[in-house]
Amino acid sequence: MTLYEKILKYDNSKLNALYYVDKKVSFIQLLSNIRKLVTYFSKKGIKKGDIVTVVLPNIPSSIYTFYALDALGAIQNIIHPLTTFDKIIETMEQTESNNVVLLATNYQDNEKYINESKYHFFFANPMYDNSLLLRYMFYFKFKKPKENSHIFLLDKFYKEKECMNIESRDENETSIYLHSGGTTGVPKIICLSDYAINNLVDKIEGIVEGSIEGKSMLAVLPTFHGFGLGMGVHGPLSCGASSALMMKFNADKVIEWINENKVNLIIGVPVLYQKLMKNEKFASSKLTNLEFCFIGGDNVPPSLIKDFNEVMKNNNSNCLLLEGYGLTETVTVCNVNTKSNFKIGSVGKPLIDINVKILDDEFNELSFNEIGEVYINSNTIMNGYLNDDESTNKTILDINGNKYVRTGDLGYLDNDGFLFLKGRKKRMFKISGLNVYPSEVEKIISDFEDIIDCSLEYFMEPKPHLILYVIKNKYSNKSNEEISKIIMNELTNKVLKYSLPQQIVFMDEFPKTKVGKINHQGFIDPLKGE
């Protein structure tokens, strides 16, 4: 079954499929618009097997594009919507993509190149699904692309007739290219199939312990990442739930949607929930409308989960903030806590039909509570890395006749089968022969109200040492010296001396990868040269 076919069972449903700004789109409208876009793309020459680069934020057109290209049998190279134009072209060359769907904001500064290019450009007006005034005002601010044989205005697809005769594709073939974060190495292009993505969404009922049909999931995580694509968009739509699209996180709008019962489930990274908690309207909003909230994608401070759940309890909501774990090589979620089965500090138990092993460097399976590398066996595993057989063969391993993904993460399983992570294997440092796990230090510091983010980094010269980089809470009334003293006192009492940083560096922001994760190779050692 393809991604498009997965949502066809709701073809005649009047249930809401999308919320966007103040607009609602039913499943009937959703499927109609997808089929109109299939007709439009076909007329413009896109066919089965073509590679199409998609550079769109979370707007309705990006959802229509996602399913229309899947229905056509094209391969989608989905990249960050804020990617520079030069990098878009570079990525197209890398993936041999001749078609690109992107925002019309790119046209004005790159008109000469676009007009002379061999590529086909489909430009979307990001304001099209806002008010009519904003739709037309957009082209007063940005130059409107002039259509020709290779430049098209995507929004014209609404005038097309629906394509009703759509040929199916092989669900096992690669249909999506997603790009890895590259936090500790060279970013790779991950090849995913419809089969893998659909197998993930089939596990949703095991996560939420029941049906989510008629509910609504906040979709603010971008679709260029597996978490946003699989669980924020395709997951709910495959289950008859709606996807509440948001181009950029807006706490006030999320709270408004919660009060209007337009958001019942949220998936997000820690900073999303931190911003919600800091908004004075959140604690007094109608939190009984919230049913499930999931967190992952970065270090999760235990105090954030505790404080969030306390707010829910005080407002008579049975919602809990539940931590999970996944990687793009398995589409996304592999493990997650549930309401009936959770442990604070863990990332939960494996989802149905997912097997987790902890292995040592010789691939021997370790016992409960022994730290090793995490390996995942699942029917959601990627097809491999694009044009990189060497990396693929190092990542997908045959263990006793089953395919396992080597995650590069360190962790252990407790006696009850809950997975506890200790950080990236490449970020496990040896000092004086002892293992140092940065995540242990970072979790302690993340609980400080004076700190909003931190990263413990290891440097070899002039001798092995650790530097703790922190971002100070702008509302803190303490000096950097006071905060540093508190941090060192806390760490001295809680971790081995080998895990103590030699220096604490305050920064305004951390170096980040394209997908917004910390780039650990981008830090500068303040002791270099001493």
N, C-alpha and C positions, 0 to 999 in steps of 0.2 A: 504493500500500500504506500502511495506517495504522500507527501505532506499535504498537497492539495486535496487528495482523496480522503485524507483523515478528517477534514472538516466538512466534507460533503453531506454527512448525515444530518447536518443542521441547515441544509439548503433552504428549507421552507419554514425555518424557525423565526418567529418574531422576537425572540430573545435578543437582548443587546449584545453585540459582538465587540464594539469599540466605544469608548468614551474619549473625547478629545476636546480640550477647552470646554465649551458649553454645548458641544455637538454629540449626538448619539447616532450610531450606525448599527442597524439590526443585522443578523446573520443573512437575511434575504438580500439586503443591500450590499453587504460584504461580498457574498458570492457573485452577485451581479456585477459589481465593480471589478472583481478579479477577472471574470470572463470577458468583460469589455477591454480590459488591459491586455489580455491574451490576444484578442483580435488586433489591437493597436500594435503591439510588439511584432506580431506576425507580418503585418503590412509593412513594417519598417525593416523587415528582413531577418529578425532574430528567429533562430530555429533550434531544434534539438541538438545538443552538444556544444552550442556556442557558450563562450565564457563571458559573463556580463559582470562588470565591476559595479558595486552598489555602494554609494557614499551618501546615505540619508540618515537623518535623525529619526526619533520616534514620532512620526506623523502618519496619518492614514495612508498616504501614498506609498510609504515604505512597506506597509503591510500588504497592500494590493500588489506591489512589485514583487515581494517575497513569494507570494503564492502563484502569481501569474507566471513568473519565470520558472517556478517548479513545475507548473502544469505544462509548460512548453518543453520541458526536458533540458533546459539550459543549466549551466553551472554558475553559481553565484559566488563571486569574490567580494565578500562583505568587509568593508574597512571603516575606520573611524570617520564620523561625519566632519570632524575638524581637521582632517588630513590636508596638508597643503597641496595646491594644485600640482606642483612639480612631483611630489611624492605619489599622488594619484596616478600620474602618467608612468612613473617608475614601477609602481605596483602592477599596472596594466601590462607593461612590457614583461615583467617577471612572470606573470600568469598567462601571457599570450591572450589577453582580453582585448577585443576590438570594439566593445560597446561599454558605455558607462552611464549610469543613472546618478545624477548629482543635483545639488541645489543650484538654482539660477544665480546665486550670489557669486559663483565662480566665473561667470561669463565676462563680467565687466573688465576685470584686470587681465584676462587671458584671451581676449577676443581675437587677436591676430593669430596666435597659435591655433586656437580652436577652428577658425575659418580655414586655415591651411592644413589642418590635420587629416590623417587617414582614418581616424577613429570616428565612431558614431556617438554623439552626445545627446542624452535625454535630460532636459532641464526641468526641475520641479520648482514651483513657487511654494516656499515653506508656509506662506500665509494663505494658501488656497482654501484650506479647511477652517480658517478663522472667519471673521466677519467679511462681508463683501467689500467694506471700506478698506480693511487691511489688505485684502487680496489685491485691490487695484492700486493702493498706495505703495505697495512693494515695488512696483515698476517705476515709481517716481524717484525712488531712492537708488534702485539698481537698474542698470541698462537691460532692457528686454532682449533676449537672444533673437537673432534673425534666422528664421527657419530656411533650410536649404536641403540638399540631398543627404547631409549627415548631421544636421542640427535640428532637434525636434523639441517641441514643448510638450512635456509628459502629460500635463493636465487636460490636453485635448482628447484623451482617451475616453472621457465621460460621454462623448458624442457617438462612440462606436456601438455596434450591435454586439450582443454577447456571443462568444464562441461556445457552442454547445457540443461540438464534436472534438473532444480533447483526448489525444492519444496518451496512454499510460507510459511510464518509464520504468526501468528496472530499479526497484527500491534499494538494491545493494550497491548501485554505482555511485560514485562521488557526485554529490549535488551542491555541496557548500564548501567554500574555502573560508576558514577562519584563521586569524593570525595570533600566534602565541604572544604572551606578554614580554618574553625576553628579559626577565628580571635578573637572571644570572648567566645569561649566554646569548647566543645569536637567535633572534626571533625566527620561528618556523611557520610554514603554512600548513594548517591541519585540514585534511580531507575528510569530510563527514558525509554520510549517506542518509537518505530518507529513513532507511531501516533503523539506523542507530538513533536518530532523533525521535522517531515514533516510539521506539522501545522505551525511551526515557519517559515520555509523557504517559505511557501506559502504567507507569509506576506511581503516578500522582495520587491515586486513591489510597495507596498504601502510606503515603506521606501525610495526607490530611485526614485519613481515617473516615472516608465517606465521600459522597458526591459533592462537586463544587458547581454543578450546573445551575445557572442563574445567578451565581456569585460574580465578583469582579476582582481582578488582580491588578495592582499598580504596576505599570510597565514604564519605569523610568530608567532602568538599566538598559544601555544601548544594545541593539541587535547585532553589533559586530562582535559581541562576546557571547559565548555559549549560554551563560546564565540568563542573560536578557532575552536571547533568541528562543531558547528551549523552554524556559520556565516562565518568562514574562509575557511571551506572545503565543507561541505555538501550544504550550501546555494548556492554558485556560481555554483557548479557542477550540482545541481538540476535545474538551470536556463540556462544551456548551456554556462556558463562563465568558465574561467579557474581559477585555484588556484595556485598562485605563491608561492611555498613552500620554507621556509627558516628555517634551523635548529636553527640558532642563529641570532639575529638582526644584520645587517650590513648596516649602513647608505649609504655607498658608492655603495653597490650592489643595494639597493632600488632605489637610484637616477639613476643608470645605467638602471634599468628596467623601470623607469618612462620615461627616454629619449628614450628608445626603444619601448615605448607603450606597455610594458608587465605588467604594473601596472596602473590600472585606478581607483581602489577603495582600500582604506586602512581601516582596523579596528585596533585599538590599544589602549594601556593604555597611560597615560600622558608622561611617560618617553620615549616612542618610538618617540612621536612627538617632545619632547624636544631635543632629540639627532639629529633628522632630521634638526630642526631649527638651531642647533649649527654648522651643517656641512656647510662650506662655499660654497660648490657646489650646495646646495639645491635651494637657491634663484635664481640661474642662470640656473637651469635645465628647461626642457620643461614641465612646470607645466600645460600647456593647456591639456596635456594628462590625468591629474588627474581630476576626475569627482565628486567623493564623498569620504569624509574622516570622519570616526566616531570614537568617543573617549568615554571611560567609564572605569569601573573596579576599579576606585580609585578617590580620590579628584582631581577635574579638576580646575586648576587655571584659572580664567576668562581671565587673561592677555594672557595666552597661546592661547586661542581661538581667541582673538582679534589680536594678533601678527601674527598668522598663516593665518588668513583670509586676513590680510593686505598684506602679501606676495603674496597670490593668486591674489588679486586685482591688485597689481603692475605688475604682470606677465600676465595679461589678461586672467586668469583662472577663470572660474565660479564655481570652487570647493569651498566648505565651510567645516570647521571643525565643526561637529555636535555632540553634547553631547547626550548620551543615558543612559539607566538604565535597569538592569535586574538582575536575580539571577539564579543559577543553578537549583533551584527547579521549575523554569518555562523554562528550557533549557537555556535561556539567555534573550535576549532583550524583554522588555515589553513596554517601552516608548522610544521615540527618537524624536529629533528635525529633521525637514526636511528643504530643501531649501526654500520652500514656506511657512513654518509654524514653526517658531522658536523664542525662547526667550533666550537670554544669561542669564546664571545663573540657568536655568531650565534644566530638563532632557527630556523635550518634552511632547508630548501628547501620550496616549496609542496607540499601533498598532491596526489594524483592528481586531475586535472580542475579544479585551481585555478590561476588565472593571477594573477600579481602584477606590477603596473606601478608605477614611480616617476615621478611627474609634478611639473612645476613649477607655479607659480601660474597660468600661462596654459594648463595642461593639455597641455603638450608633454612627450613621453616623454624621460626623461633616460638618459644612458649609464651603463654600469657604474661603480660607485664614486662616483656623483654623488648628493648628498643632496637628497631631495625628499619629497613626501607619498606615502604608501603607499596604493594602490588595489587592491581585491580583486575578481576575477571568479570566481564559483563557483555551483554548483547548490545551495548551502546558504544563499543570501542570504535575508534576512527579507522579509516581505511589505510592511513599512513600519512607521512609528510610529503608534500608535493616535491617531486624531483629530488628526493633525498632518501634513497634506499638505505644508506649507511645509518642515518639517524633512526629511520623506521625500524630497522632490524635490531638496534640497540634499545629501542623503547618497547616494542611489542615482542614478547618472548613466549616461547612454547614451554609450558611447565606441566609435565605429566599429561600431555595431549590437549591442554587448554591454553588459549591465548590470554596473556596477562600484560597489562600496561605497567611499565616501570615508572612510578610517579616522580621519583626524585625527592619525595618527602619522607621524613623520618617520623616514626610514631610507634605506638604499641596498642595491642588489644588487651583490655582487662578481662577478668574471668567471666564477665557477663556479655562480652562481645562488643563493647563500646570502644570506638577508636579515639585515641588521644594523640594529637600531633605534637611533635617537638621541633618542627621547622624544616626548612629545605636541607637536603643532604649536603649540598654545596655550601650551605651556611652553618654547617656544624664544624666548629673550629677545634683544633687540638692545641692546648697550651700546657706545657710541662707534662705532656702525655695524657692529659685528661680531656674528655669531651666537654665542650662548652656549647650550650644551645641558646642562641640569641633570643628565641621566642620566650624563654623563661624570664629573662630580664625584661623584655619588652612588655610582657603581660603585666608584670608588677608595676612598671612605670606608667602604663596606659591607664591604670586605675587612679592616678593622681589627678585631681581636679585642675591643677595648675598646668598640666600637660595635655595637649590634644593629639600628639603623635610622637613616636620615637622609633629609632632604629639603631641597633647595636652592630657596629661594623668592625671587621678584623683587618689588621694591616701587618705585614711581615717585617718591614724596615722601620727604624734601625734594629729593632728586635720585635718579636711577636707582641702585639698589644691590641687593646680594644678601645674604641672611641664610641661614646653614646651621643647620638645626635637627637635633639628634641625640638619640638615646636611648642612654644609657650602659648597658653590660653590668654587671649588678649584681655580677658576680664580679670586676670590674676593681679593682685595687688602686692605680690612678693617680688623681690629683686631676683635676678638670675643667680646671684651668689646664695641667697637663701634657699632657692629651689634646688640648686646643686647640692647643698649640704643635706637637705632633707632626703634627696634621692640616694646619696652615698650612704647615709645612715640606714635607710631602709634596705638597700641592697646588701650592705655589710651583714645585716641580721638575717637575710633570707637566702643568699646564694654563696657558693664557694668563692674564695678569694680570686681564683683564676677567671671567674666570670665578671669581675669588677672592671669597669672602664677606667682607663688611665686619665681620661679627660671627658668633660661634658661640653658639647658644642650646641649653642642655641642657633636655630635657623628660622627664617621666615617661611620657607617651603623646602620640600625634599625634591631631589631629581626624580622624575617619573618616566615610566615607559609609555608607549602609545595608548595602552589600555588603562592607564591611570594607576598602575602599581608602582611601588618604590623601586627605582633603578639602583641596585646596590653597587653597581660599578661606577656610579656617578658622584660618589662622595669624595671629597678632598681631605686627606689626612693632615690635620693641623701640626702634627709632629714631624712631618716629612722634612728631611734636611737637618734635623737636630742631631 
